[in-house]
Amino acid sequence: FRNESFDAVLSIDRLNAVEDKREALSEMTRVLKKNGRLIGCFYIEGRSGKTDRFVKWFLMKKGWFKGPFETQTSLQLRLSQDLETIFLCSKAGKATWRGAE
């Protein structure tokens, strides 16, 4: 897609399945129009012991999730480099984020 093609990009648990998360986020922001929204949610390592174990012992073994995974701090730092970001985190080890207008 061309640069600045979309008003919004939606990613639900997709970043968990790619190894090069930096490249994936870069592509998402590249295709966003100025003031576009990047909306998504994905696994945050260290937020829930149960979720961490489920990811490690089931989802990764199936090949459905690929590390390395972000912590809340590392994700906030990574996204803040390109976006003004709002975080809403659940107790289940998920983060929901949105690039601000």
C-alpha positions, 0 to 999 in steps of 0.5 A: 500500500502507498504511504498514508493510505488509511484513516485507521489500522486495526491489529487484533493479536496479530503482532503476537504471531510475527517475529519482527514486531518493529517492522510490523509496527513500522508498516502500520504507521507508514500506511496511516494518514496524518492523524490516523488511528492505530488500534489494536491489542496484544499480549503483554508479558509479565502482566498475568502469571496465568497468561504468561504460562498459557502463552509459553506452554501452549500458544508458543508451542503451537507456533501461534505466538512468537517472541520476543514479547513486549512488557508494558514499559517497552511497548509504551516506549516503542509506540511513543516514538511514532505515536501519541499513545493511550494505554488501557491494560487489562488484568489478563495480560492484554494491552489495548492501545490507540494512536491519538488524533 
